[in-house]
Amino acid sequence: MNKRRAISKLRNILKPFKWLYPGMKVKRWFLLSFVGIILIVAGGQFLSGPTHAFRMVGIAYMFMGIIVILVGIRKVIASFITIFLPQREEELVDIVYQKRHLSRGYKIAAIGGGTGLSVLLHGLKRYTSNISAIVTVADEGGSSGKLREEFGILPPGDIRNCLVALADKEQLMSDLFQYRFNEASPLKGHNFGNIFLLAMSRITKDFEEAVRESSKILAISGQVIPSTLEKVRLLAELEDGTKQLGEVKISESVKPIKRIWLVPEECKATNSAVEAINNAEAIIFGPGSLYTSVIPNLLVEGVSEAIAKSPAIKIYICNVMTQPGETDNYTASDHIKVLLGNTKIGRIDYVIVNNATPPGVLLERYKQHQAYPVKADVENVKAFGVSVVEDNVIDARDYVRHNPNKLAKVIVDIISIAKSEAAHQI
């Protein structure tokens, strides 16, 4: 035992000398820097010489020493970059600048799910890395629903989309996580990212930890947080008094929704979600399905309560199109009414509504599915004490959706103006 301890101590003592191993390509530059130190010391001796010529020689030696040290340090750093970033050496300055710049961005908690939230995140990450995406886990459709039913895992689909949206854009990793198996096999219809999160949750024994570890792999800007770790389902009461259980059935309902709640109702919010809300300078709701993506997060115990107490700027992004079975014939003010009426968030400061008209060809296509542009009834929205921001925030090429870059710019401008006004009032 004593012999093992002695060997272990000796290894620890010799660790620093590993830099002197052959092929490390740093010894010469360490030596060069040491030569620079010697030149500076020698220069210091000449500075105390008896004549002006001696002092000039001393200054020259010290100047050369500084140059030599800087060259040595630069070469050492270049050696490390070559090892750790072999394909991205030229991007290092840009990477460092972006990381520093984005780390000073606004602290934003974005709450929602589905495609809408991932679109928003894709734009916001250009302005800040202090993003917390709080994501619903009530999804029951597609690959997520199958994995939820078969393995008892929380639905990973919306979380996967948010992870990819916030990823440091290595296209291969993004494509990998979004890859869908289409071959005739037991994996048909599943995304690789969903399978990956399933496997990671089995390894870590903790779904939230699985999301954190996946975040590291994708090098995301910010964090993705499930709103709760409990296995919740949505229950909706329709206008005729009947009830629908499950996100899929609620979305497919043709009757108007009266109210919605979670089963079980007492599900607790994750500590990370509450902490993100408490630290946020701005809290954003949507865009996304009003009843099945946005509101479910706000029904989790602790989420709405934290939002109501928060002094953060609260922004709702109104959907561009109505959603069949959920928001048929809804105006912008109807969205606000439902959001405030079904939750305890207290207030909304701003609502962003689109004021651009989508192309007629797309409107005809959406009309076939009973979906129409959401009417921006500005005066009715203002009656709720909400400031309205109208802008062209859509991307209308193949689908009528929010444009991530346009939307993010509007949001950052709102936060900037609101904080500036608040500062002037102090």
N, C-alpha and C positions, 0 to 999 in steps of 0.2 A: 504493500500500500504506500509506504514512504517513497519507494522507488518511483511509483506512478506519479505521485505528487511532485517529485523532483523533476521528472521529465516534463510534466505539464507546466511547471514554473519556467523551465528552460525554454520551452516552446513560446511561452508568452514573452519572455525576454528577447527572443530572436525574431519575433514577428516583424518589428520595424525594419529589420535587415533584409526582409523579402524583397524590398524595393531594389536591392542590389543584385538580385538574381539576373543571370544573362537573359537578354531579350525583352526586358521590361521597357527599354527605350526612354528611361528617365534619368539614369545615372549621370550621363554626360551633362544634362541640363542642371541637375543638382550641383554638379562640380562647377559648372559655369557660374552659377549663382554664388557659390562659395568664393570663386575667384573675384567676383564683384565685391563681396564683403571685404576681402583682403585689400583690394584697391581703395575702398573707402577708408579703411583703417590707416593704410599707408598715407593717403591724402591728408588725413587728420594730423599725422605726424609732421608733414611738410608745412601745414598751416601755422604751426608754432615756430617755424624757422626764422632766422634772423633777418632775412631780406625779402623784398617784394617778389623777387624771382622765385624764391622757395614757396611763398604763399600761392603764387600763380600755378606752380606745378602741383601743389596740394589740391587746389580747386579743380584742375584738369583731371587728376587721379580720381577724385570723388565723383566728378561728373561721369567719367568712364565707368566707374564702379556701379553707379545707379543704372546706366544704360545696360551694362552686362547683366545685372540682376533682373531687370525688366525683361530682357530677352530670354533669360533662363526660365523665369516664371511663365512667360507666354508659351514657351515650348513645352513645359511640363503640362500646362492646361490643355494645349493642343493634343498631347499624347493621350490624356484622359478622354477628351472629346472623341478622338478617333476610335477609342475602345467602346465607349458607351453610346455614342451617336454616329456610327460609321457612315450612315447615309444622310445625316442631317447636320453635318458640321457647319455648312454654310448658313444654315437656318438658325444657329444658336443665338445670335444677337436678336433676331426677330422673336424667337421663343422666349428669351429672358424678358424682352420688352413687353410682350403680350402678357406674360404671367404677372409681371409687376403692375402693369397698367390695369389689367382685369381684376387683380386682387384688391384694387382700390375702388371698384365699382359698387353700386348700390346693393344692399342686402335685400334680396327679394324672395318671398315665399309664394310660389305659384301652385294653386290648388285646382285639381281636376283629374282628368283621365282621358283615355281614348286618343284619337288622332289630334284633336285640338290642342291638348297640352303639349304634345311633342313638337307641334309646329311652332308654338310660342317659344319653347325652350331653344329651339334651333336658332331663332333670331336673337334671343336675350343673351346667349353666350358670347356674342360679339361685343357686348358692352360690360359684362361683369362675370366673374367666376364665383360670386357669392350668391348662388342660386340654390334654393331648396325646393325641389319638386315634391309636393305631397300628393300621393297618388291613391286613387280608390282601389279597393281590393274586392269589389262586389261584382266584378265581371264574371259572366258565366258562359259566354259564347265562344265559338271557335276552338282553337288549340288550347287556350287558357281553361275553358270550361271542361274539356276532356281531361286535362291534367289534374284539374281540381277534383273532378269526380273520381278518377282512377287512383290518384296518389295522395289525395287529401292535402295538396299543396295550395297555398294562396295563389290566385290567378296571376301569372307572371307577365301576361301580354302587354298591358299598359306600362308596367315598370320597364320592360324590355325596350319599348319604344322611346321612353324618356331617357334611358341610359344611352341609347344610340344617338338620340338628338343632342345630348350634352357631350358626346365623345369627342376627344381630340381627333379630328377627322383623318384617321387612317382608314381609307376607303375599304381596304380588305377586311378589317375587323368589323366595320359597319355592315358590309355585305354578308359577312359570316353570321353575325347575330340575327340578321333579318332573313337569312336563307330559309325558304320553306320547302320541305320535302314533298314532292309531287308524285314520286314513284309509287307504284302499287306495293305498299308495305305497311306494317303497323305504324310507321312514322308519318304516313301520308297526312298532309294538312298541318303538321306541326312545324314551328319555327325552331331553328337551331338554338336561338337565344333562350326560348322557353325551356328547351331540354337542358341547356346549360344551367339555367337558374334552378331547375329541379335538382340536377346533380349537385350543384353547389350547396343547396339547402340541406341535402342529405349528408354532405361532408361536414358542414359547419354545425348541423343540428339546430340551425336558427335562420329563419327566412330573412330577417333584417340584416344579419351578418353576411348572408349569401349575397344580398344586394350590394353591401359595402365592398365585399371582395371583388365582385364583378365590376364595380365602379373603378377600382384600382386597375384592373386589366384593361379597361377601355380608356383610362386616364381622363375621366370626365371633368368638366368644369362645374363645380358645385356638388350637390348630393341629391340622390333620389331616395325618398322615404315613403314606405307604406303608411297610410293614415292609421291603420290598426293592424294588429297581428292576429286578430280573432277572425274566425271563418263566418263572415256575415253574408246575409242575403237581403235583397231588396223586396219590400212588400208595398204595393200601391193600392190605394182605394180609388176606384174610378167614380165618375160623376153619378153613375146610376146605382152606386152602393156596392157593386161587386168588387172583388179583390183579385189581384194578380201577384203571384209570388215568383220572383226571379227576374233578373235583368233582361233576359231574352224575351220572356212573355210580356213584360211591361213595355218594351220597345215595340213589340208587334201589335200591341193593343190598338184598336181603332176608336175606342171611346176615350174622351178627355180624362186626364188624371186630376183627381181632387187633392190628394196628399200622398206623401210617401214617407216610409220610415224603414229602419234597419231591423233585422231579426238576427240575433237578439238585440234589443234596444240598448242594453247596458254595456255595450262593447267599449273598451277603453282605447284612447289614443296612444300612439307610441310616444315615448318621452322625447324622441328626436323630432317628431312633428310639432309638439308643443314648444320645444326649445327654439325651433326654426321660426315659428310664428312670433315668439317673444322677442327674438333678435332682429326681426325684419323691419326694414324702413318702408317697405311697400308690400302689400298682400294683394295678390291677383287671383280672381276667380274666372275660370274658363280660359279660352273658349272650349266648347264641348257640349255634349248632351246634357241638358239642364237637369233632368231628373235622374239620369243613370251614370253621369260622370262627375258633375260638379257638386250637387247637393249631397250625395252619399258621404263624401268626406266631412261635410259640415254637420252631419248627424252623429258622427262619432263623438262619444263623450269626452269633453275636454278641448275639442277643436274650436267650436263656435265660441265657447267661453273664453278661450285665449284670444281669439280674434276680437271679441267685443271689448276686452280690456286693453288691447294693443292700441298705442297712439299712431301706428303706422298708417300710411296712405292706403286706402282700400279702393281697388279698381276692378270693375266688372267688364269683361270683354263680351259684348253681346254677339250671339251667333249671327252669321250672315244670312243663312237660310233656315226656314222652319224645318222641323224634323217630324216626319209622318209618325203618328202614334204617340208622340210626346208633346210637341209644341205646335200642333196644327192651328193656323190662324193667329199665332201669338205675335204681338207687337213687341218693341223693345221694352215698353213699360210693363207688359205682361210678364216678361222675364224677370224684371226687377221685383214685381209684386210677389211672384212665386218664390224667388230666392229669399226675400226678407220674411215672407209669411211662413215658410217651412223650416227656417233655421233661427238661431239666436245670435247671429253675427252683429246685430245692433244697427250698423249703418253701412252705406256704400258712399264713397266720396265722389267717384268719377265712373262714368260708363262710356265705353268706346263703341261707337256705332259706325257702320260703313255707310258712306254716302255716294258710292260709285254704283253705276248700273251694270250688272253683268251682261255679256253678249247674249243676244236674243236666241242664238242656237242652243246655248247652255240652258237658258231659262225654259225653253221648250222641253229639253231633255229632263230637267228637274220636275217640270209640270206633270210629266207622265208618271212620276212617283209621288205626286201630291206634295211636292215641296216648293215653297215660294220665298222670295226675299223677305226678310224681317223688316217690317215698316218701322222707320225711326220716328215715332211719335214723341218728339222732343219735349213738348210742353207737358205731356203726361209724365214723362220721366222726371222732369224738374220738380213736379209736384211731390216727389218722394224726397226732395232735398238733395238731389244728386246733380252734379255738374256733368253736362254732356259734351263729349269731344267727338265731333264728326270728321271723318277723313276717309280717303280712299285707302282701305287696308286689305284689299282682296287680291288674290291671284286667280284669274279666270281664264286659264288656258284649257285644261282638260276637265277640271272641276272648279266649282265656286268655293274657294277656301280662303282663309286668311293668308296673306303674304307674311312670312316670318320676319323679314327685314323691315318692311313698312310698319308692321305692328310693334316690333321692338322699339323702333325709333319713337313712335308716338308715346309709348309707355315711359321711356327714359325722359322724354321731354316733359311729360306730365309730372313725373317725380321731381325733376330738376326745378320746374316752375313752382310746384307746391312747397318744396323745401325752401326755396328762395323767398316766397311770400311769407312763410312761417318765420323765417329769420328776421324779416323786416318788421314783423309784428312784436318781436321781443323787445 
